[in-house]
Amino acid sequence: MWLAAFEKGTVSVSSVTDHASFLIDARRAAATYLRSVESHFPKSATAYLQDAARSYDRAIAHLVALRALFGEAEPDLS
């Protein structure tokens, strides 16, 4: 959705920080959940759960970077 808005030049700068913050919170909750339920699954699932949680961590890092770009007074949309 954001990519299409960037390509069309219709991105709403004021909305990006709110959307990114929402997604950061959601991904953080998902990663926390996966880590908290790890002990309830067979040991064979541990690596998969940890990998999934790390994937959320990477998504969070990208979203934090995106949110930071839009914290500037005049973001460089390119």
Sequence and secondary structure as in RCSB ss.txt:
>XXXX:A:sequence
MWLAAFEKGTVSVSSVTDHASFLIDARRAAATYLRSVESHFPKSATAYLQDAARSYDRAIAHLVALRALFGEAEP
DLS
>XXXX:A:secstr
 HHHHHHHT   HHHHHHHHHHHHHHHHHHHHHHHHHGGGS HHHHHHHHHHHHHHHHHHHHHHHHHHHTTSSS 
   
